[in-house]
Amino acid sequence: MKPEEKVEIMLWDWLKTKSVSIKEVYFNRTNKINAPVFTTTGINKKPDLLIDFDRGFGSEIIAVEVKCCTRSKDVHDSGKILGYYENYIDKSTKYFIDEKEIFINHFVVATENSIKGFLFKDEFGFKNNLDEKDNPDNEFKRTNARYKLIPEIEGIRTADFQRRLWSEWRSYKKRLKLEKQKLPSIGIIISDIKSKEQKPFLFTMIYVDWLDKKKSWRQRFLEL
């Protein structure tokens, strides 16, 4: 079994056993555990897993690009999730479950270390988003961490990877003049480092249009 296949099964087991909102996890091909499969039409470049979850607001779908964290290069290569995102937005790729076309709400990256709360094998340290020393001039980040909109503790390399991913994604939206439209979010799946329960969380940049405020893209750290 290839390393990435092993990671997929590890994540499948984690997502199915640690979450109360995940209804099903689909693979992009026939697999050794006989998990259900999703299909695509059009450009046949697709993520490894789809997650169907419902937090009480209706079913949502997450597309997951899975990487083995042993080599940092492989984790960085997961940035191709942006290509899947673009193909989905311009309708070059369509997704189906049981021959029914589905809407993708989130595109994310995950590795086996997502279970521990970060992506890379070697994070080279962690930062506390509530700490004045880690964020001496960033009250906004401290406020977000205080209200659990972002993780309190992040791996340094994972945080840098995610912010770079968001930066490239913003450039894509700006180029196509999509900044003010509701589109799928983009982010990662990790656990909360502070918690021993290792429940999966979706850490993403999502279009918030349900508050009595100006519609905008905002960070969210959502338990699955």
Sequence and secondary structure as in RCSB ss.txt:
>XXXX:A:sequence
MKPEEKVEIMLWDWLKTKSVSIKEVYFNRTNKINAPVFTTTGINKKPDLLIDFDRGFGSEIIAVEVKCCTRSKDV
HDSGKILGYYENYIDKSTKYFIDEKEIFINHFVVATENSIKGFLFKDEFGFKNNLDEKDNPDNEFKRTNARYKLI
PEIEGIRTADFQRRLWSEWRSYKKRLKLEKQKLPSIGIIISDIKSKEQKPFLFTMIYVDWLDKKKSWRQRFLEL
>XXXX:A:secstr
  HHHHHHHHHHHHHHHH SSEEEEEESS  TT   B EEEES    SEEEEE SSS  EEEEEEEE TTSHHHH
HHGGGHHHHHHHHHTTSEEEEETTEEE   EEEEEEGGGGGT SSS    EEETT TTTSTT HHHHHHHHTTSS
 SEEEHHHHHHHHHHHHHHHHHHHHTT TTS   EEEEEEE TT TT  EEEEEEEEE SSSS  EEEEEEEE 
